Amino acid sequence: MILTRAKKELITNWARSYWDAIHPYSAGGAYVNMMMDDEGQERVRASYRQNYERLAQIKAKYDPDNFFHVNQNIMPARA
């Protein structure tokens, strides 16, 4: 199946409008393994909500140089 530009735009627009319609009813957060690379650190932080700071402290203790930084990364807390 070949995905034409018109079909791609139609599917993309449908997905975005679907998300806009259901997002007000969501519990917030996200499943980070399904996030795209370009969603940014703020989206990662929002996904973990109140747990992010605690996880950043743990990351600072066990991975202060951020060796494990692939995918949706939790940045080590700064001292």
Secondary structure, DSSP 4 states (H G I P E B T S, - for coil): ----HHHHHHHHHHHHHHHHHHGGGS-S---GGG--GGG-HHHHHHHHGGGHHHHHHHHHHH-TT----SSSPPPPPP-
